[in-house]
Amino acid sequence: VMDAKPLMKEALQAEVGLSVDSKVPVIGFIGRLEEQKGSDILAAAISEIIDEEVQIIVLGTGKKQMEKQLEQLEILYPDKARGVAKFNVPLAHMITAGADF
């Protein structure tokens, strides 16, 4: 299974339109966008780490304000982040299989 990890990571990066680069850590989050799940902390944390050499992919639905913040990720950080505010099972599987963290 771990032998396939680099291939899954490349497929994930390509699927969401990020640069395919095996050296860049990919951080993935799949979950409900609610304070109970820590989504508010996630939003603050992204702004703290986005200047590092990372890519961030967030998938989830929930509070409209948090969905809007999620969609802003791609606008604010087009080369480093993707935010998908909808239910997408295939993408969730790709994030689980391809993200480093």
URCOR-V334715 format. One record per residue. N is the residue number from 1. RES is the residue in one letter. PHI is phi in radians with two decimals (none if undefined). NEAR is the number of other ideal C-beta (glycine too) atoms within 10 Angstrom. D_CENTER is the distance of its C-alpha to the mean C-alpha in Angstrom with 2 decimals. Layout:
n = (N & N)
res = (RES & RES)
phi = (PHI & PHI)
near = (NEAR & NEAR)
d_center = (D_CENTER & D_CENTER)
//
This chain:
n = (1 & 2 & 3 & 4 & 5 & 6 & 7 & 8 & 9 & 10 & 11 & 12 & 13 & 14 & 15 & 16 & 17 & 18 & 19 & 20 & 21 & 22 & 23 & 24 & 25 & 26 & 27 & 28 & 29 & 30 & 31 & 32 & 33 & 34 & 35 & 36 & 37 & 38 & 39 & 40 & 41 & 42 & 43 & 44 & 45 & 46 & 47 & 48 & 49 & 50 & 51 & 52 & 53 & 54 & 55 & 56 & 57 & 58 & 59 & 60 & 61 & 62 & 63 & 64 & 65 & 66 & 67 & 68 & 69 & 70 & 71 & 72 & 73 & 74 & 75 & 76 & 77 & 78 & 79 & 80 & 81 & 82 & 83 & 84 & 85 & 86 & 87 & 88 & 89 & 90 & 91 & 92 & 93 & 94 & 95 & 96 & 97 & 98 & 99 & 100 & 101)
res = (V & M & D & A & K & P & L & M & K & E & A & L & Q & A & E & V & G & L & S & V & D & S & K & V & P & V & I & G & F & I & G & R & L & E & E & Q & K & G & S & D & I & L & A & A & A & I & S & E & I & I & D & E & E & V & Q & I & I & V & L & G & T & G & K & K & Q & M & E & K & Q & L & E & Q & L & E & I & L & Y & P & D & K & A & R & G & V & A & K & F & N & V & P & L & A & H & M & I & T & A & G & A & D & F)
phi = (none & -1.15 & -1.12 & -1.48 & -0.96 & -1.06 & -1.20 & -1.17 & -1.12 & -1.07 & -1.11 & -1.11 & -1.01 & -1.15 & -1.03 & -1.64 & 1.46 & -1.65 & -1.04 & -1.45 & -2.63 & -1.17 & -1.45 & -1.52 & -1.15 & -1.88 & -1.83 & -2.05 & -2.38 & -2.21 & 3.02 & -1.29 & -1.54 & -2.45 & -1.02 & -1.03 & -1.67 & 1.48 & -1.11 & -1.17 & -1.20 & -1.02 & -1.03 & -1.18 & -1.16 & -1.03 & -1.13 & -1.37 & -1.89 & -1.13 & -1.31 & -1.30 & -1.43 & -2.46 & -2.17 & -2.20 & -2.22 & -2.12 & -2.25 & 3.06 & -2.30 & 2.83 & -1.08 & -1.01 & -1.05 & -1.25 & -1.10 & -1.12 & -1.07 & -1.08 & -1.16 & -1.24 & -0.92 & -1.14 & -1.25 & -1.27 & -2.31 & -1.07 & -1.62 & -2.26 & -2.47 & -2.35 & -2.19 & -2.04 & -1.73 & -2.77 & -1.43 & -2.52 & -1.08 & -1.03 & -1.17 & -1.02 & -1.14 & -1.14 & -1.11 & -1.03 & -1.39 & -1.83 & -1.26 & -1.40 & -2.39)
near = (6 & 5 & 6 & 11 & 14 & 11 & 12 & 17 & 22 & 14 & 15 & 24 & 22 & 13 & 15 & 20 & 10 & 20 & 10 & 11 & 13 & 12 & 5 & 16 & 15 & 20 & 20 & 21 & 21 & 16 & 16 & 12 & 26 & 14 & 11 & 9 & 15 & 13 & 21 & 16 & 10 & 19 & 18 & 8 & 14 & 22 & 11 & 8 & 12 & 16 & 9 & 10 & 9 & 17 & 24 & 23 & 25 & 26 & 23 & 23 & 17 & 17 & 14 & 10 & 11 & 23 & 18 & 12 & 20 & 26 & 14 & 13 & 22 & 18 & 9 & 13 & 18 & 11 & 9 & 21 & 22 & 24 & 26 & 21 & 19 & 10 & 10 & 15 & 8 & 8 & 19 & 16 & 13 & 22 & 24 & 12 & 16 & 23 & 21 & 13 & 9)
d_center = (21.56 & 20.33 & 21.99 & 19.59 & 16.43 & 16.59 & 17.16 & 14.26 & 11.94 & 13.78 & 13.63 & 9.85 & 9.81 & 12.77 & 11.70 & 9.04 & 11.52 & 10.42 & 13.35 & 14.17 & 15.10 & 15.64 & 16.41 & 13.16 & 11.14 & 7.57 & 5.96 & 4.19 & 5.45 & 7.72 & 10.68 & 13.26 & 12.94 & 16.17 & 17.70 & 18.85 & 15.41 & 14.68 & 12.32 & 14.77 & 14.52 & 10.74 & 11.40 & 14.24 & 12.66 & 10.08 & 13.29 & 14.99 & 12.94 & 11.63 & 15.11 & 14.79 & 14.12 & 10.40 & 7.31 & 4.04 & 0.98 & 3.16 & 6.25 & 9.63 & 13.06 & 15.69 & 17.53 & 17.91 & 17.62 & 14.18 & 13.15 & 14.69 & 12.89 & 9.50 & 11.10 & 12.48 & 9.42 & 10.10 & 13.74 & 13.80 & 11.76 & 12.20 & 12.23 & 9.28 & 6.44 & 5.57 & 6.19 & 8.03 & 10.84 & 12.72 & 13.58 & 12.74 & 14.01 & 13.85 & 10.14 & 9.80 & 12.25 & 10.65 & 7.47 & 10.30 & 12.46 & 10.64 & 8.29 & 10.75 & 9.88)
//
